Amino acid sequence: MGAVGALGWLLPLLLQALPRAAGARPCSPKFFGRDAMVCVCNATYCDTLDPIVLPAPGTYVKYESSKAGKRLERREGTFQHSLHAPGLVLTIDVSVLLQHIKGFGGSLSDAAAINILGLSQPAQDNLLRSYFSENGLEYNLIRLPMACSDFSVRPYTYDDVPDDYELKHFALVEEDVKMKIPLLHRFSAVSRRLLSLIASPWTTPAWMKSNGDVRGKGTLKGQAGDKYHKTWANYFVKFLDEYAKYNVTFWAVTAQNEPLAALLTPPVFPTIAFTAAHQRDFVVQDLGPALARSPHRTLLLILDDQRIHLPHWAKVVLGNATAARYVAGVGVHWYLDGIVPPGCSLAATHKLFPDHFLLYTEACSGFLNLRFSVSLGCWERGERYSHSILTVLNNFVAGWTDWNLALDMEGGPNWVKNFVDSPIIVDKSKDVFYKQPMFYHMGHFSKFIPEGSRRVGLHSSRRCLFCHLEHVAVLRPDGALVLVVLNRSGRDVPFGIQDPAVGFIETVAPANSIQTYLWPMSRRAAGLPALPRVRPNSAPGTAKLCPGYGQTLPPVRPNSAPGTAKRCPRYGQALPPELSPPTTRSQQVLRPLPCSQPRRRERVFQQQAASQAAGGHPCDAKDFGHGSLVCACSATYCDTLDPVVLPAPGTYVKYESSKAGKRLERREGTFQHNAQSPDFHLTLDTAQRYQKVKGFGGSVTDSAAINIQSLSQDAQNHLLRSYFSEEGIEYNLVRVPMASTDFSVRLYTYADAEGDFELKHFNLTEEDTRMKIPILRAAQAMAKRPLSLYASPWTSPVWMKTNGAMTGRGTLKGSPGDKYHQTWAKYFIRFLDEYAKHNLTFWAVTAGNEPTAGEIVFYPFQCLGFSPEHQRDFIAQDLGPALANSSHRHIQLIILDDQRVMLPYWAQVVLKDPVASRYISGIGIHWYLDFLAPIDLTLSITHHLFPDYFLLSTEASTGSYFWEPRVVLGGWDRGSKYSHSILSNLNNYVTGWTDWNLALDMEGGPNWSKNYVDSPIIVDSSKDVFYKQPMFYHMGHFSKFIPEGSQRVGLAVSKKCRQCDLEHSAFLRPDGAVVLVVLNRSPVDVSFSISDPQVGFIEATAPADSIQTFLWKQPA
């Protein structure tokens, strides 16, 4: 491109940015996809912010960033005397003073230092000023690893000489003296605020660890108070001493980074394990006294791990008076926040220990997706930062610290290859760095809420269903007020702000935006008369009770507003507001369209779907404003598929679904004799044979049955045919809970009579006899393929449990072989007996649903705790013999039925026992914590260790994390997430994949525990309709075309470009046909070719956000 052409392309972008200028220098924008904008900085230019100047009394300033392109745009305004009250009014209450704020910041890891120093000196200066100066975000918190972390380029500690208990060989390394320490001095030099440094160790020297390696599972040798623990405590003091020699002092240290990670992470990570009791004793006997005797007035933080461990961890450590005296606060990481609500963890901990602060010490994006660690310009990742910060600030957290300050284009470097994203991404080959949306989201807090600020009361009055926002109010030390408002929905939200001492602001939060308001507190200084107060029409902080504490927490409700943010260009589901209004069926309406184009988009989708008919009946398309469509079915109409017919030799058929609107569209084609090889080429190799496939399906829970039976009989038939018949997606796996689950409307078991060891009172319930059994028999009647049913129990009767309750931490009373365990084994047999009376037999049972859940304090759903050792012994002595001696001896037994992060350890414990292993056929896995453990280090390893035992995915659902919307009608990314999981699992020896609820209502229920989720089919019984979601069709790309008995075969990949990645798997069916499934999760079309050496070539294109299934015959 010539200079004139380049200028013509660049000038509109620069002009676009100029009116949005955040300060003295506007953003230099660069786009990496639609709506994916970063601000580019180099040695000669970088956008800046003006120093904060408080506005005059009676006025305010507003800083705004948005997905549309604004980056901390500054605007001024004047308070009003009255307010035409919009749907939402936020009222400041400075009489309610809550926690003090420590601040915000990031981490200077080795990787961050390498990237910063990889730039030229002027570019480095621009980067440091962007984070720490008055012209930047004014970070004041910096976390520093003590020696290596996973974000180093090598493993090391400061004293690798064995048995150096005196630490005579302790020495800082080049990473400290040549990289981090010089940078810390430069940070301080450009910062107007005092910087607070936090140090965290990842591991001890190898010679102190029980496994003799800085990596992997291991703890400190010995016990608290011995020479190993004393030496490790002195190691902290030596670190502080050495840094002090360079005039660097630390505000705090954490006792250990992620002390429970050593029980979960892959062996390559540097870790050392502590339990809460071990950390308590180490603090009491070693670390606390060592710090107290030293010259360092450094504070001590415990935990430094996921909030799922709170308040239990704090109770164990801070419940000890000696330990509590040495400890100042509790560090928290964000990675498992979706598992436990903040009220039950953070707020509950604050209530128990109000004198110990809570501080978020690590967070990053990209860790959930192994394919796209860095997603340049992804607005949703910034939104997730702000959502987390707002949530935790409103639950008594004092500050929030990001992980790496800067990473490279790959998300590294680091020696364990677990790349992630960062607010600043460095491309040293061009001497540039990119400020991501995460950077500006952080700035909306760090620049305006200095240390010493204090959260104040904020009342919310809402009169409309869709005008929900996330927000927090803070009083600064200089007397100014700060209000941060986040809108994660895809629509503008008008709202009002009231400061009773100053006046009113009428304003709008644009779609996908964040705003920070700043104004002086005193109204009298403005010379304005007193104003009437707008009374909120609901109590501040509408709340429900947190089980076990009586602690209030914000409602966890789905956000069904049309226009929910779309997925990032390269990663992840956009996260809607946690605090969203109750959703009713009437709210799930079609997106309003301009008057000049009524229902135009809906008609386009319908016309498009009609032309893409998958079978005899095309999709009746509906658009709910979530990026793609659903297919509506009723008593009189439902889309169908033709039965699968193999194409003629030398030809193929392709079925395609896409975000653009295709739903299993069928097309035919002919193989070619040669192909112009594109950048991406797949070659079939049927000589390589892997696991055989069991199948695909879903679960008939009480909730699913209620929803199916809420429809008219004709609509019910359409729903069941859609799942099980030849004109549907031909499910063959059905999971059936044994008695109640969280997806029931009440808690029950089949033997609730106290002390009934003979199970004389064992009885199926109406949920079985009137709901699940009739549905299962109807499904069997419609299915051409045999259905394989398998059952899973959630809990035993309460009289058998140690805690006397169906929920919460508890296991079976007694020990394997005793009357409790024998009775629980007989309970399985009685269940099978009773279902057999209704002519329903089971292919398999699992030993228990999620046995580790029963080890979690205050677990809110039905559960029964087992360790792998306990499950092993229960099977060997009780369940295995009971099944073998029954008339159901053909039924297969599946262990685990829990998260894959437990593998291969769980399998090793159970299957290495020669007695237990004799009764077992397979291993069940759930998908909810897949991001914690790479698939090859869990599933593949387990298969290679135990190749005679099948792996089966037994449960998955979307919308399960509390910060996600529960039901997203038309959410393509949720279907794409299903297919990504299925392909990943199949390519790692899993034999099948089972979804959770077959059908749910518009809220994602019903269920007694209110933990609503999404489903492939959503029922609106008020209209006698059901909606087939993208997840339904994604499932069909596998279930309809890969029947039981198919076998995975080899598929060689030849790729010439970085961005043309696809996901894929190939199978040989029992009838000799070949099936190839190809998934494209990127927003761009990808050209590729397929080669079957026995047939020929196919030249194809995988459209953006699409899935395709190819089917052809091989020569006999």
Buried (B, 14 or more C-beta within 10 A) or exposed (E): EEEEEEEEEEEEBEEBBEEBBBBEBBBBBBBBBEBBBBBBBBBEBBBBBEEBEBBEBBBBBBBBBBBBBBBBBBEEBEBBEEBEBBBBBBBBBBEEEBBBBBBBBBBBBBBBBBBBBBBEEBBBBBBBBBBBBBBBBBBBBBBBBBBBBBBBBEBBBBBBEEEBEEBEEBBBBEBBEEBBBBBBEBBBEBBEBEBBBBBBBBBBBBBBBBBEBBBBBBBBBBEBEEEBBBBBBBBBBBBBBBBEEBEBEBBBBBBBBBBBBBBBBBBBBBBBBBBBEBBBBBBBBBBBBBBEEBEBEBBBBBBBBBBBBBBBBBBBBBBBEBBBEBBBBBBBBBBBBBBBBBBBBBBBBBBBBEEBBBBBBBBBBBBBBBEBBBBBBBBBBBBBBBBBBBBBBBBBBBBBBBBBBBBBBEBBBBBBBBBBBBBBBBBBEEBBBBBBBBBBBBBBBBBBBBBEBBBBBBBBBBEEBBBBBBBBBBBBEEEBBBBBBBBBBBBBBBBBBBBBBBBBBBBEBBBBBBBBBBBBBEBEEBEBEEBEEBEBEEEBBBEBEBBBBEBEBBBBBBBBBBBBBBBBBBBBBBBBBBBBBEBEBEBBEBBEEEEEEEEEBBEEBBEBBEEBBBBEBBBBBBBBBBBBBBBBBBBEBBBBBEEBEBBEEEBBBBBBBBBBBBBBBBEEBEBBEEBEBBBBBBBBBBEEEBBBBBBBBBBBBBBBBBBBBBBEEBBBBBBBBBBBBBBBBBBBBBBBBBBBBBBBBEBBBBBBEEEBEEBEEBBBBEBBEEBBBBBBEBBBEBBEBEBBBBBBBBBBBBBBBBBEBBBBBBBBBBEBEEEBBBBBBBBBBBBBBBBEEBEBEBBBBBBBBBBBBBBBEBBBBBBBBBBBEBBBBBBBBBBBBBBEEBEBEEBBBBBBBBBBBBBBBBBBBBBEBEEBBEBBBBBBBBBBBBBBBBBEBBBBBBBEBBEEBBBBBBBBBBBBBBBBBBBBBBBBBBBBBBBBBBBBBBBBBBBBBBBBBBBBBBBBBBBBBBBBBBBBBBBBBEEBBBBBBBBBBBBBBBBBBBBBEBBBBEBEEBBEEEEBBBBBBBBBBEEEBBBBBBBBBBBEEBBBBBBBEEBBBBBBEBBBBBBBBBBBBBEE
